[in-house]
Amino acid sequence: MAGKRIVLTSDPTMMSSYHGGVLLGFAATLPEAVMPNWIFERLFCPPLPAASDGSAMFAPCGMRKVEAALLESGFGRDELMVAHPAHLDRAIGSDTEIVGITHDDPLGKIAVREIEEMINRGAPHNRSKFLSLINHPLIKEHHPRLVVGGNGAWELLGEDLPIDHIYLGEGESDFPDICRHIMADREVPRVIRGRAVPGEEIPVNRGAAIAGIVEVGRGCWRGCAFCSPTMRTLRHRPLDRILEDARVNLESGQRDILLHSEDVFTYGSSGMKPNRDKILRLFSSIKELGPRTVDVSHMTLGTVHKNQDLLRQVSEIVGIGSDQKYMSAWIGIETGSCRILEMHMPRKALPGNTENWPEIVRDCYRLFAEESWLPVASLVLGLPGETAQDVRATIDLVDSLRSYTGLILPLFFSPMVETRLGGIEGFGRSRALPEHWELVGMCLEYNLKHLKTLHSYYSERMTAGPAVHAALTAINLVADLALNKYLQRMKRGEPPN
């Protein structure tokens, strides 16, 4: 085949339905020696359905935005394809000039590095499958220009890999012109920095997004020193364009909608004070489209704590307890230490006070339990200046949350390029204190305790059949037994191995 001039794709860890349960994608952080590929693909990251021409019927939301930007800028459907990774032979050929790859964690530098150090069992699935993709035989044969973008593109800086261009920033702004420059054989820098796109210019998707994701806005005003979204200007999309994206997902057969921004409660505002009318209208309008469930991707605890009645109103509009069992949201606890909060994220608790951070977190967890919201929380271990006393404060906070259903993910600090801590050395196993291991063990114990309940709740959204659910239940039981010895060792303040 001659192929398409521009091919957009990613590896199977990014191009999966995850059986409708996006948290299953975390299995990509495990190596094949721990999670064999046949189990990984059948139970955790099954392939997306492909159309007859080899295109992917669903794709990451960011890839869909780039596809829409290319089409709006004048490229034709006959020149462009969002390709299924298992059918690249129908997309890449002698006419292919550009292969654009979107990835959130191509080398496992975010959520994987500490796991890899702990278990020492080889490269994780996300890294090995990304490396396999960029070395695909058709790419080697036809030599298209390889451009890698997405939230994890920064991981490739300084790496010796067969990649022509690393695209940092937003793709809708400059990627169409970059493609034209490449096709005209003009000089294009290896590292490209895309400009921010105004909210009203973020395009409407032309195809369905994985997990029914609908982008509400971009950016964050809180300015946490280690976080890349805080480097982006806060802006939001007009409601009519949000609803168009939701319709695209629902018309494709998706049944669930996931509203995405860094803090959904900032929608329509300039930051600290929510615009209640716009937020309630957003959820009401989405609900009127008739999805099976509605969720949000991210919320900030400072906003939730000050606007608890707003969360209750959203719960009522969505129909928690009647139309759906629960809602979920990603939140950032990051630390239980008020000192570390003041040092690296002084606006995290606003409009509350930094010194009240542990109580803010606990109050929000009580609210989540009352309203049937499931929080998926992150902790950042090893931020510069962190002491044993700081970690002990986080241990005390996590211990106080033990009875609340959710997930808590402890991540070793890994500097992201172009953040304020981007030039600081990352935190690894060799520098971990006994208190760090105790905290990781406590989080593992917390997650295993609530895993069965979470599986029960998530089954509401999952598309898997009874056999997959039974297998996942069995894996939960095996994991509980297999990880217990490591858990107990870490809770004593010792490394897992």
HUKATA-V665171 format. One record per backbone hydrogen bond with DSSP energy under -0.5 kcal/mol. NH is the residue of the N-H (numbers start at 1). CO is the residue of the C=O. E is the energy in kcal/mol with one decimal. If there is no record, write none. Layout:
NH_CO_E, NH_CO_E
//
This chain:
4_91_-2.8, 6_79_-2.6, 7_98_-2.5, 8_81_-2.9, 9_100_-2.4, 14_11_-1.7, 15_11_-1.7, 16_14_-0.9, 17_46_-1.1, 18_46_-0.5, 20_17_-2.4, 21_18_-2.5, 22_20_-0.6, 24_21_-2.5, 25_22_-1.8, 26_23_-1.8, 27_24_-2.0, 28_25_-1.9, 29_26_-2.1, 30_27_-1.8, 32_123_-0.7, 34_31_-1.3, 35_31_-2.9, 36_34_-0.6, 39_36_-0.6, 40_36_-2.7, 41_37_-2.8, 42_38_-1.6, 43_39_-2.7, 44_39_-0.7, 44_40_-1.5, 45_40_-3.3, 48_15_-1.0, 51_55_-2.9, 54_51_-2.0, 56_82_-2.5, 57_49_-2.1, 59_208_-1.2, 64_60_-2.0, 65_61_-2.0, 66_62_-1.9, 67_63_-2.6, 68_64_-2.4, 69_65_-2.3, 70_66_-2.4, 71_67_-2.2, 72_68_-2.6, 73_69_-1.5, 74_71_-1.2, 75_70_-2.0, 79_76_-1.7, 80_76_-0.7, 80_77_-0.6, 81_6_-1.6, 83_8_-2.5, 83_81_-0.9, 84_54_-2.4, 87_84_-2.0, 88_85_-0.6, 90_87_-1.9, 91_88_-1.5, 92_88_-3.2, 93_91_-0.5, 94_1_-0.9, 95_2_-3.4, 96_2_-0.6, 96_93_-1.4, 97_5_-2.2, 98_5_-2.1, 99_145_-2.7, 100_7_-3.1, 100_98_-0.5, 101_99_-0.5, 101_147_-2.9, 102_9_-1.5, 103_149_-1.8, 108_105_-0.8, 113_108_-0.5, 116_112_-2.7, 117_113_-2.2, 118_114_-2.1, 119_115_-2.5, 120_116_-2.1, 125_30_-2.0, 126_28_-2.3, 128_124_-2.4, 129_125_-2.7, 130_126_-1.6, 131_127_-2.7, 132_128_-1.8, 133_129_-1.8, 134_130_-2.3, 135_131_-0.9, 136_133_-2.0, 139_136_-0.6, 140_136_-2.2, 141_137_-2.3, 142_138_-2.4, 143_139_-1.8, 145_97_-2.8, 147_99_-2.5, 147_145_-0.6, 148_165_-2.4, 149_101_-2.9, 149_147_-0.5, 152_103_-2.4, 153_150_-1.7, 155_152_-1.8, 156_153_-1.9, 157_154_-1.4, 159_156_-2.1, 161_159_-1.4, 163_161_-2.6, 164_146_-1.2, 165_146_-2.3, 166_190_-3.4, 167_148_-2.9, 167_165_-0.6, 168_166_-0.7, 168_192_-3.5, 170_194_-0.7, 173_170_-0.5, 174_170_-0.7, 175_171_-1.7, 178_174_-2.4, 179_175_-2.5, 180_176_-1.8, 181_177_-2.5, 182_178_-2.5, 183_179_-2.6, 184_180_-1.7, 185_182_-1.5, 186_181_-3.1, 192_166_-2.9, 192_190_-0.6, 194_168_-3.6, 194_192_-0.6, 201_198_-1.8, 202_198_-0.6, 202_199_-1.0, 208_57_-0.5, 210_59_-2.2, 212_209_-1.9, 213_210_-1.3, 214_258_-2.8, 216_260_-3.3, 217_260_-1.2, 218_235_-2.6, 220_229_-0.7, 220_232_-1.5, 225_344_-2.8, 227_224_-1.3, 231_228_-2.2, 232_229_-1.7, 235_218_-2.4, 237_216_-2.7, 241_238_-0.7, 242_238_-1.7, 243_239_-2.6, 244_240_-1.6, 245_241_-2.0, 246_242_-2.1, 247_243_-2.4, 248_244_-2.1, 249_245_-1.9, 250_246_-2.6, 251_247_-3.1, 252_248_-0.9, 252_249_-0.5, 253_250_-1.4, 254_249_-1.9, 257_293_-2.2, 258_212_-2.1, 259_257_-0.5, 259_295_-2.8, 260_214_-2.9, 264_298_-2.0, 266_263_-2.3, 267_264_-1.7, 269_266_-2.6, 274_272_-0.6, 275_267_-0.6, 276_274_-1.1, 279_275_-2.3, 280_276_-2.8, 281_277_-2.1, 282_278_-2.3, 283_279_-2.2, 284_280_-2.4, 285_281_-2.7, 286_282_-2.2, 287_283_-2.5, 288_284_-1.9, 289_285_-0.6, 289_286_-1.2, 290_287_-1.7, 291_286_-0.6, 292_255_-3.6, 293_255_-0.9, 295_257_-2.4, 296_328_-1.6, 297_259_-2.7, 299_330_-2.3, 302_348_-0.6, 304_300_-2.2, 305_301_-2.9, 306_302_-1.3, 307_303_-1.0, 307_304_-0.8, 308_305_-0.5, 310_307_-0.5, 311_307_-1.5, 312_308_-1.9, 313_309_-2.0, 314_310_-2.3, 315_311_-2.4, 316_312_-1.9, 317_313_-2.3, 318_314_-2.6, 319_315_-1.7, 320_315_-2.1, 321_324_-3.3, 322_319_-1.9, 323_319_-2.3, 324_319_-1.7, 327_372_-1.7, 329_374_-1.8, 330_297_-2.9, 331_376_-2.3, 333_331_-0.6, 333_378_-1.3, 334_378_-3.1, 335_333_-2.6, 338_336_-0.6, 341_337_-2.2, 342_338_-2.4, 343_339_-1.7, 344_340_-2.5, 345_341_-2.5, 348_345_-2.1, 350_347_-0.6, 352_349_-2.6, 356_353_-1.6, 357_354_-2.0, 360_356_-2.3, 361_357_-2.5, 362_358_-2.3, 363_359_-2.7, 364_360_-2.2, 365_361_-2.2, 366_362_-2.2, 367_363_-2.1, 368_364_-3.0, 369_365_-2.2, 370_366_-2.2, 371_367_-2.3, 372_368_-0.6, 372_369_-0.7, 373_368_-2.8, 374_327_-3.2, 375_373_-0.6, 375_405_-0.6, 376_329_-2.4, 377_375_-0.6, 377_407_-3.0, 378_331_-1.4, 379_409_-2.5, 380_334_-2.1, 381_379_-0.6, 381_411_-3.0, 386_383_-2.2, 391_387_-2.2, 392_388_-2.4, 393_389_-1.7, 394_390_-1.5, 395_391_-2.5, 396_392_-2.4, 397_393_-1.8, 398_394_-2.8, 399_395_-2.6, 400_396_-1.4, 401_397_-0.6, 401_398_-1.2, 402_399_-1.1, 404_401_-2.0, 407_375_-1.9, 409_377_-3.4, 410_408_-0.7, 411_379_-2.8, 411_409_-0.6, 413_381_-3.2, 419_416_-1.7, 420_225_-0.6, 421_225_-1.6, 422_419_-1.8, 424_421_-1.6, 427_413_-2.8, 431_428_-1.5, 432_429_-1.4, 436_433_-0.7, 437_433_-1.6, 438_434_-2.2, 439_435_-2.1, 440_436_-2.5, 441_437_-2.6, 442_438_-2.1, 443_439_-2.4, 444_440_-2.4, 445_441_-2.3, 446_442_-2.4, 447_443_-2.7, 448_444_-2.5, 449_445_-2.1, 450_446_-1.6, 451_447_-0.9, 454_450_-2.6, 455_451_-2.5, 456_452_-2.0, 457_453_-2.4, 458_454_-3.2, 459_455_-1.5, 460_457_-1.6, 461_458_-1.7, 462_458_-1.3, 463_19_-2.2, 464_19_-0.8, 469_465_-2.0, 470_466_-2.5, 471_467_-2.2, 472_468_-2.7, 473_469_-2.2, 474_470_-2.1, 475_471_-2.4, 476_472_-2.2, 477_473_-1.8, 478_474_-2.5, 479_475_-3.1, 480_476_-2.0, 481_477_-1.8, 482_478_-3.3, 483_479_-2.6, 484_480_-0.6, 485_481_-0.5, 487_483_-2.8, 488_484_-2.7, 489_485_-1.6, 490_486_-2.4, 491_487_-2.4, 492_488_-0.9, 492_489_-0.6, 493_490_-2.4, 494_489_-1.9
//
